[in-house]
Amino acid sequence: MRHPQDDLLIVHALALLAYEYRGMEREDWALNLAAEIADQHGLTVSDAICQLE
């Protein structure tokens, strides 16, 4: 079982991946997956990244 901090790290990594693929289909895929994981913890992607830092 993953620790909640692990999910925050995954959200951050997906946000970085989305940045690398700006304007491509993979950007949407990565951001949607990041949002889905963050939402499981009641967070937005931005909130999840802030909590990791």
Residue pairs with C-beta under 8 A, 6 or more apart in sequence:
4 41
5 52
7 37
7 38
7 40
7 41
7 48
8 41
8 48
8 49
8 51
8 52
9 52
10 34
10 37
11 34
11 37
11 38
11 45
11 48
11 49
11 52
12 48
12 49
12 52
14 30
14 31
14 33
14 34
14 37
15 30
15 31
15 34
15 45
15 49
17 26
17 30
18 26
18 27
18 28
18 30
18 31
18 34
19 27
21 27
21 30
31 45
34 45
34 48
35 44
35 45
37 48
38 44
38 45
38 47
38 48
41 48
43 51
